[in-house]
Amino acid sequence: MNNKHVIGVDIGGTKCAVTYSIVSDSVEVVDKIRFATYKTSDETIKKLFISIEAIKERNKIEEIHCIGISCGGPLNSKTGMIVCPPNLPGWVNIPIVKMFEEKYKVPVAIQNDANAGALAEWLWGAGKGLDNVIFLTFGTGMGAGLILDGRLYAGTNDLAGEVGHLRIENDGPIGFNKKGSFEGFCSGGGIARLAQIKIAKWLSEGEDIPFCKDFSELDNITAEIIGKNAANGDTYALEIFDEVSEKLGKGIAILVDVLNPQKIIIGSIYGRQKEVIDKKFIPMLKSEAIDLSLSVCEISTAELSEMIGDYAAAAVAYYHIKEGDLNADRKY
């Protein structure tokens, strides 16, 4: 496919970004504007429009083939509706695709952030050239984007890939509104909550925790703090990550057994803590997964790494074009 000019719109709970990219079998981000998400959807969308106009003007863009939107779910990619993302309070039933189509008169597509990340890694990253790929966010939350038989699989109502809701244990930190869930153990928020539970127990037993001296510091514990201390060899932080790593192995074994993928790409925290995580994660995965399924599945960090957010929305646009939208060559 020839080069296509696309606008990517990344809508997050704390920040948003608009990118202008030239895409084909590779991707080049030409320009980008970032800004803090406003309190209301109206204010944020107005700023997105202003940012697109600024990018058009300074790059003298004459032709745009598609606009891709990446946003936290739940959303409906078929109707183009942002339904009610927990990280975007007040964004209820926003017809975002219709709003952008009416303003710019070009095709617009939307996917949740996990699906968008999966598309980016599949098109231009660690999953390029493969037919069956799972992308795990493993960041603030735990979600999955599924590429099955060479296509994005979103499910009946865009809820495929909500692996964070899987119950890994009967009890444990709460994630995705469920105790002992995959997200409860394996996410930024989950790691912090697990650490707080374990540290509170250690402090009550009189243990001296180097990075948390007393109960007044518990609320300040984050996954980043645990990760840094684990990387430096702190035994308490390593014990926390050992548990996280074992639960990651259990959760991914379920995906290997059910979906039989060629590759599972794990983002964010795994890329930063791979050496620490693999010590317990890999043995647990091998003990839990079907041998034949695991033998054809590679575990990988995200190749696009910290840049994936810049590519994800562009990937939504490019995939929409590749899927054959009849109006994909309209100009504005």
C-alpha positions in Angstrom: 0.0 0.0 0.0 1.2 3.5 -0.9 2.0 6.0 1.8 -1.1 7.3 3.7 -1.3 10.5 5.6 -3.2 10.1 8.9 -4.0 12.0 12.0 -3.9 10.1 15.3 -5.8 11.2 18.4 -4.9 9.7 21.7 -7.3 10.4 24.5 -6.1 9.6 28.0 -7.3 10.3 31.5 -4.4 12.7 32.3 -3.1 13.7 28.9 -4.0 13.7 25.2 -2.0 13.8 22.0 -2.6 14.6 18.4 -0.1 13.2 15.8 0.4 13.6 12.1 2.0 10.5 10.6 2.9 9.1 7.2 2.2 5.3 7.3 2.6 2.3 5.1 4.6 -0.8 6.0 6.5 1.6 8.3 5.4 4.6 10.2 6.9 8.1 10.5 5.5 10.5 13.1 6.0 13.9 11.5 4.5 16.2 14.1 2.8 15.9 17.6 1.0 18.1 20.1 0.4 17.0 23.6 -1.7 18.6 26.3 -3.3 17.8 29.7 -6.8 16.4 29.5 -9.4 19.0 30.5 -12.1 18.4 33.1 -14.9 18.1 30.5 -15.3 16.3 27.2 -16.4 19.5 25.5 -13.2 21.3 26.5 -11.0 18.4 25.6 -12.6 17.8 22.2 -12.4 21.5 21.4 -8.6 21.4 22.2 -8.2 18.3 20.0 -9.8 20.2 17.1 -7.5 23.2 17.7 -4.5 20.9 17.8 -5.4 19.2 14.5 -5.8 22.7 12.9 -2.4 23.8 14.2 -0.8 20.6 12.9 -2.5 21.0 9.5 -1.3 24.6 9.3 2.3 24.2 10.2 2.8 21.1 8.1 0.8 22.5 5.1 -1.2 19.3 5.0 -3.4 19.1 1.9 -4.6 15.5 2.1 -5.6 13.3 5.0 -6.8 9.7 4.4 -8.1 8.9 7.9 -8.3 9.9 11.5 -7.6 7.2 14.1 -8.7 7.6 17.7 -7.3 5.6 20.7 -9.1 5.9 24.0 -9.6 3.9 27.1 -12.8 1.7 27.1 -15.5 0.8 27.4 -16.3 2.1 23.9 -18.1 0.9 20.8 -15.9 0.9 17.7 -18.8 0.0 15.4 -21.0 3.0 16.4 -18.0 5.2 17.2 -19.2 5.9 20.7 -17.1 6.5 23.9 -19.4 4.8 26.4 -18.1 5.5 30.0 -14.3 5.1 30.6 -13.5 5.1 34.3 -10.4 7.2 33.6 -12.6 9.9 31.9 -15.3 10.9 34.3 -18.2 12.5 32.6 -17.4 11.0 29.1 -20.7 9.1 28.8 -22.1 8.2 25.4 -19.9 10.6 23.4 -20.4 10.1 19.6 -16.8 10.9 19.0 -16.4 9.4 15.5 -19.5 11.3 14.2 -18.2 14.6 15.7 -14.8 14.2 13.9 -16.4 13.0 10.6 -18.7 15.9 10.5 -16.0 18.4 11.1 -13.3 17.0 8.8 -15.3 15.0 6.2 -12.8 12.0 6.3 -13.2 8.5 7.6 -12.6 8.2 11.3 -12.1 5.0 13.4 -11.8 4.4 17.1 -10.4 1.5 19.2 -9.7 1.1 22.9 -6.1 1.7 23.9 -5.2 -2.0 24.2 -6.5 -2.8 20.7 -4.7 0.2 19.3 -1.5 -0.9 20.9 -1.9 -4.4 19.5 -2.4 -2.9 16.0 0.7 -0.8 16.3 2.9 -3.7 17.5 1.4 -6.0 14.8 1.8 -3.5 12.0 5.2 -2.0 12.9 6.6 -3.6 16.0 7.3 -7.0 17.6 4.3 -8.7 16.0 5.0 -7.7 12.4 4.4 -10.5 9.9 2.6 -12.7 12.3 -1.1 -13.9 12.3 -1.8 -14.6 15.9 -0.5 -12.0 18.4 -1.6 -10.9 21.9 -0.5 -7.5 23.2 -0.7 -7.0 27.0 -0.7 -3.4 28.3 0.7 -4.2 31.8 0.7 -0.6 32.7 -1.8 1.4 34.9 -4.1 -1.5 34.2 -4.0 -4.9 32.5 -5.7 -5.3 29.2 -5.1 -7.2 26.0 -5.4 -6.5 22.3 -6.0 -9.7 20.2 -4.8 -10.2 16.6 -6.3 -13.6 15.5 -5.9 -15.1 12.1 -4.4 -11.9 10.8 -7.2 -9.5 12.0 -8.0 -7.5 15.1 -10.6 -9.4 17.2 -12.7 -7.0 19.3 -15.6 -9.4 20.2 -19.3 -8.9 20.0 -19.5 -5.6 21.8 -15.8 -4.6 22.0 -15.1 -6.4 25.3 -12.7 -9.0 23.9 -9.3 -8.8 25.6 -10.5 -7.7 29.1 -8.0 -10.2 30.6 -7.6 -8.0 33.7 -10.9 -9.4 34.9 -9.7 -13.0 35.0 -9.5 -14.3 38.6 -6.1 -15.6 39.3 -6.6 -16.3 43.0 -9.5 -16.5 45.3 -8.2 -13.5 47.3 -5.7 -10.7 46.7 -5.5 -7.1 45.7 -8.5 -5.6 44.0 -8.2 -4.8 40.3 -11.0 -4.4 37.8 -13.4 -4.5 40.8 -12.4 -8.0 41.6 -10.2 -9.4 44.4 -7.4 -11.7 43.2 -7.8 -10.6 39.5 -5.1 -10.6 36.9 -5.2 -6.8 37.0 -5.2 -6.9 40.8 -1.8 -8.5 40.8 -0.3 -7.4 37.4 -0.7 -3.7 36.9 0.8 -0.5 38.2 -2.1 0.0 40.6 -2.2 -3.7 41.5 1.5 -3.8 42.4 1.1 -0.8 44.6 -1.8 -2.4 46.4 -0.1 -5.7 46.8 3.0 -3.9 48.2 0.9 -2.0 50.7 -0.7 -5.2 51.9 2.6 -7.0 52.4 4.5 -4.0 53.8 1.7 -3.4 56.4 2.1 -7.0 57.5 5.9 -6.7 57.7 5.8 -3.4 59.6 3.3 -4.9 62.1 5.8 -7.8 62.7 8.6 -5.3 63.4 10.4 -5.6 60.1 12.6 -2.6 58.9 11.6 -1.8 55.4 14.2 0.5 53.8 11.8 2.3 51.4 8.8 2.5 53.9 9.9 3.2 57.4 6.4 3.4 59.0 2.7 3.1 58.4 2.4 6.9 57.5 4.4 6.2 54.3 2.2 3.3 53.1 0.0 5.5 50.9 3.0 6.8 49.0 4.1 3.4 47.8 3.9 3.0 44.0 4.8 0.3 41.5 7.7 2.5 40.4 9.2 2.6 43.9 8.9 -1.2 44.2 10.4 -1.6 40.8 13.4 0.6 41.5 14.1 -1.1 44.8 13.7 -4.6 43.2 16.2 -3.6 40.4 18.6 -2.6 43.2 18.3 -6.0 44.9 16.1 -5.0 47.9 14.8 -8.3 49.3 11.4 -6.9 50.3 10.8 -5.4 46.9 12.0 -8.6 45.2 9.5 -10.7 47.3 6.7 -8.4 46.1 7.8 -8.8 42.4 8.2 -12.5 42.8 4.5 -12.8 43.6 3.6 -10.4 40.7 5.8 -12.5 38.4 4.2 -15.8 39.4 0.7 -14.4 38.8 1.8 -13.0 35.5 2.9 -16.6 34.5 -0.5 -18.0 35.6 -2.5 -15.4 33.7 -0.4 -15.7 30.5 -0.6 -19.5 30.6 -4.4 -19.2 30.4 -4.0 -17.1 27.2 -1.5 -19.5 25.7 -3.8 -22.5 26.3 -7.0 -20.8 25.1 -5.7 -18.8 22.1 -2.5 -20.6 21.0 -0.7 -17.5 19.8 2.6 -17.1 18.0 3.7 -14.3 20.2 2.7 -12.5 23.3 4.0 -8.9 23.5 4.0 -7.4 27.0 4.2 -3.7 27.4 5.3 -1.1 30.0 6.2 -2.6 33.3 7.5 -5.8 31.8 9.9 -3.9 29.5 11.3 -2.0 32.4 11.5 -4.9 34.9 12.1 -7.9 32.5 15.2 -9.2 34.3 13.5 -9.2 37.7 10.2 -10.6 36.4 11.5 -13.4 34.3 13.1 -15.2 37.2 9.7 -16.4 38.5 7.5 -15.6 35.5 9.1 -18.0 33.0 9.2 -21.1 35.3 5.6 -20.5 36.3 4.5 -20.1 32.7 6.3 -23.3 31.7 4.6 -25.2 34.6 1.1 -23.9 33.8 0.8 -23.8 30.0 0.3 -26.7 27.6 3.8 -27.6 26.4 2.9 -27.8 22.7 1.2 -24.4 22.7 4.0 -22.8 24.6 6.6 -24.3 22.2 5.3 -22.2 19.4 4.7 -19.0 21.4 7.4 -16.4 21.9 7.2 -14.0 24.8 8.5 -10.5 23.9 8.7 -7.0 25.2 7.0 -4.2 23.2 9.3 -3.2 20.4 7.7 0.2 20.1 8.3 0.6 23.9 7.6 4.0 25.4 6.7 5.3 21.9 3.7 3.1 21.4 1.3 5.8 22.4 2.5 7.9 19.5 1.9 5.0 17.0 -1.3 3.5 18.4 -3.8 6.0 17.1 -2.1 6.1 13.7 -2.3 2.3 13.6 -6.1 2.5 14.1 -6.3 4.8 11.1 -4.1 2.7 8.9 -5.9 -0.5 9.8 -9.2 1.2 9.0 -7.8 2.0 5.5 -6.4 -1.5 5.0 -9.8 -3.0 5.9 -11.1 -1.3 2.7 -13.1 1.7 3.7 -14.5 2.9 0.4 -14.2 6.5 1.4 -10.6 6.3 2.6 -9.3 8.6 -0.1 -11.5 11.6 0.6 -9.7 14.8 1.1 -10.3 17.8 3.4 
